[in-house]
Amino acid sequence: MRLRFWGVRGSIASPISNAALEAKLKALLKRAIQKNVQSEADLAKFWSSLPLHDRGTYGGNTSCITVHDGDDFLVLDAGTGLRLFGKELSTGKEEIDKPIHILLSHFHWDHIGGFPFFGPAFQEGTRIVIHSPTNDAEKYFKVQQSSPFSPAEFAFLHAAIDFEISKGLDHKKIAGFHVSSLGMSHPGGSMAYRIEGNNGGIVYMTDTELADIGIQNIHEYSTFFNGATLAVVDTMYGLLETYTSKLRWGHSSVFPFIDIVRDTTIKTLVLFHHDPDLDDKDIEEMRERAQHYYEHNTPEGTMEIIAAYDGLELDVPALNSDA
């Protein structure tokens, strides 16, 4: 199994500003001069030594991930990153000879706003199945794609689009994957998904608040994680000082998630749904502090903590492997 992240921000798309980009470029040029970079070989070595927050960006598209296992794939959420996945499908790098299954966590715009720009939805012969926590999904999609909000109304789409309900704790076979779901604490509700392949699997748990969960909830969550090897979790308010100032907003800090998954089979924890106000250095600081917290409290632990960025690709660790 393999993941690709097309959008990792929460709330609203947040492209890097010209001022921030200029500051990055000036800092890189200054460091390159200090390192006496004079040839392409020097440049390649210098570039490979740089962390992501210096040489690139975590990105600004909102929530969208694809899960691949051989020729099978699923889409998790339809934020603005979905447009880029649609372009990849439309250029023939991916086949559209089978239904495109989209699993929605909920209907806030940062999770559905990419669908009106999803190229395959305009292609006749394409079939799209949208799985969501409610039978009102079709109504919500039609409202989003109606006048005066959109010039391309839902009725203009040429693809065959079906809607299915994902109820909490049900188990389904979708596009070659075993999928189960669990309701989350979030304004208006949200759904987490567990997606299993032949050896291991992932948990996608975005848009949830952990402040009020009790012992029973913690047990339910850890059971949901156990058996999966990679977890993508909502760490929008990653640092505790931010989290405590925004209680009841429906999002989480990274540290409670570390406590919940530390004794499960999770080998890779991916920080996701980044606050649009966080810049690249802020996100890297969050990841570093999370890794330090985990290592300090779990000295023998081997879990890797990664901050998701637009374009990141990850292999899902096998359940029966130490790799």
N, C-alpha and C positions, 0 to 999 in steps of 0.2 A: 504494500500500500504506500501511496505517496500523496502528499498534500502540496497544493500551490495556493499562495495567498495573493489575491487580486485586490483586496482592500482591507485595511486593518484599523481604520479610525472609527470612532464613535461620534454620534450626534450630528456631525456635519462634515462634509469634505473640507480638507484644510491643506491646500497645496502650499509648498514652501514659498515664502515671499522673496522678492528681488533683493531686499536688504539682507535677508538671511543667506541667500545664495551668494551674494557678493562677499559677505563676511567669510563664508566657507572658502571661496576661491582665493581671497587674499591670504588667508591663513595657510592654505595649501602651498601657494607660491612662495610664501616666506619660508616655510619649512623645507621646500624643495631647494631653495637657494642655500639654506643652512646645511643641507645634506650634500651640496655640491652635485646636484643631478645635472648631468651633461649629455647623456646618451639615452637611447631608447631602453637599453638594458638597465641603466640606472633608474629610469622612470618606472619600469616594470617592477623592479625590486622595491622602490619607494612606495609605489601604489599598493602593492600586496601587503606592505607592513602597516597600512592605515586601517583603523577600525571603521565600521560602517558609518558611524555618526560624523566622521571627518570626510570620508571620500564619497558618501552618498547621502541618502535620506530614508527615513522609515516610511515616507509616503503620505499621501493625503486622501486616498480613496476610502470610502466607507465599506462596511463589512461584506466580504464575499470570499469564499474559499472553495476550491474544488478538491475532491477526494478521488484518487485514481487507484484501480487495482486491475492491471492488465488493460483490457479494452473497456472495462466498466468504469463509470464515473458518476459522482453525485455533486451537486452544487449546494453549498451551505450559505444561505441568505443571498439577497439580491440588491445589495448596496451598490454604490457607483462603480465599484470594481467589476461588477458583472458586465459592464460595457466592454471592458478589455478582454474578458473571456469570450464574449460574443464575437469580437473581432478575430480572435484566434480560431474559433470554430469556423467562421466564415471564410478564412483564408485557406482552409483545407488542412491546417496542422492537426486538427481534431476531426473525427468523423461525426456526422449527424445522421447516421443511418439507424439510430436507436433513440428512444425517448430521452429527453433531457429532464431529469428529476431535480427539482429545486426544493430543498427543505428550509422552511422559514422558521426562525425563532419567534418572531412577532412582526408587527406591522408598522413600527415607527419608521420614519422616512429613511433613516440611515441604513435600513435593512430591506427596503423595497424600491428605493429611488432610482436604482439602475435599470429596472425592468423596462421602462419606456424607451430605453436606448439599447436594448439587447437585440442585436441584429437578427439572430435566428428566429425571434418572435415574428419577424416580418416576412419570413421565407415560407412559401407554400410547401407542404410536404413534411415540415418539421412538426414533431409532437413534443409538447412541454407539459409536464405534470408538476403542479405546485402543491406541496404538502405543507399544511399549516395547522395551528392549534384550534381553528374555528371554521365553521361552515360559512362564515361571512367573507372569506378571502376573496371570492370573485367580486363581490360588491365593492370591497376596498380597492381592488385593482382597477375596477372600472371607474371609480371616483377619481383615483389618482390620474388616470389617463382619460380625462374628459375636459371639456371646455369649462372654465378658462385656464385650467392648469396645464393642459398639454395640447399641442397642435395635432398630434397623432392619437386619435381616440382609440380605445380598446377594440372597437369594432373594425378598425382598419387593419388589425394584425391578421396575417395570413396563416400562421401556424395553428394547429389544433391544440387548444389549451384546456387541460382538465384540472380540477381541483379536488384534493383529497384531504381528509382530516387526520391529524396525528394526535391521538389521545395519550395522556400520561401513562407511562409504563406499558404501553402496548408494544408488541414485537411484530415487525413486518419484514418481508423480503422485498427490497427495493433495489433494482438495477444490479443484482448480484451481491448486494450487501445485506447483512442482518442489522436492522435498525430498531432501536427502542428509544423512548422519549420520557422526559420527566419535567413536570411543571416547575417553574422558577418564581422567585419573589421579585417582581418588577412592576412598575405602574402599568396597568393594563394586562399584565401577565406576559410570560415568555416561556419558551420551551428549549430544554437542553436535549441534545441527541447523542446517543452512543451508536457508533457505526463499526461493525466488526467484519473483518475479512476472514481469510483462512487461518491466519496466525497473528493474533493481536488485533488491535483496533484503536479507535480514537473516541474521545469524548469532546463534544463541542458545547461549552457551557458559557454562553455570553449573556450579558444584560441580566444580572442577578445581584441582589444584595444579601450579604451574609450576616448583617448586624443582629438580626432578631432570630436566627435559626437556633433551635434547641438541640438537645442530645439526639432526639429521634431524627431530626433533619440531617444532622452530621452523619449519623449511621446510614441514612438513606443515600446521602451524597457519596460517601466513601464506598458503599456497595455499588453504586452506579459507576464509579471510576474503576473499581477493582475488576481486573480482567482485560482492561484496555492498557495500552502502553504509552500513549501520547494524549495529552489533554490541552485543549485550547480554551483559555478561561478569561473572563472579564476582569481586567485589571485597570479599568479606566481611571480610577483614583488610586493609583499604585502605591503612593507613599501615605503613611498613616495620617500625617498632618493634613493632607488634602481630604482623605476619606472622612475623618471625623468632622470636618467642616461641611460635609455634604451628605450627611446621613438622611435616609429616606428618599434619596434621589434615584435609587434603584440600581446602583453599581457597586463595585467591590474594590478592595485592596488586594494586592498579591499575597500578603502574609497569611490570612486565614486559609487561602487555597493551599499554600504550602503545608500548613498544619493538617489539612484534610487529606491530602494525597500522599503524605510522606510514608505512610505504612501500607500503601496500595501497590499495585503492579505498575503504576505510571513511571516511565523512565525519562520522558521528556515533557516538561511543562512549558507551554507557549503563552506568553503574555500578549493580550489581544484587546481590541476595542479601545485604542489609545485616545485619551482626552485630546480634542483638537487644539487645546492651548499648550500642550507639551511639545517642545522642540526636540530635535534629534538627541541633543545632549541630555535632556531631561529623561527621555525614554531609556537611554543607556545607563543613566544613574539609577533608575528604577530597577533595571535588570541586575546591575552590579550589587545593589543593596539586597535584592531578593536572593541572589546566589550566596551572598555572605550570610544572610539570615538562615538559609537552608543548611549551609555547611557548618555554621556555628551550633545549630540545634540538632543536626544529624551528622555527626563526625564520620560515620561509616557509610553515609549515603552516597549514591552515584547518580542521582537524578540530574539531568541537564536542564538549565533554565534559559530559554531563548525569548527574545522580544521579536514579535512578528513584524515584517516589513513588506511593503508591496513588492511582489515578485519573488519572495522567499519560497523555496522548494525544500521539502523535508521528507525523508524516508521515515515511515512509521516503524519503530523497532519491533522486532519479532518477540512474541511473548516468551518463547522458550530459549531466548538468547541473551547473553550478557552484554551484547554489543549495543 
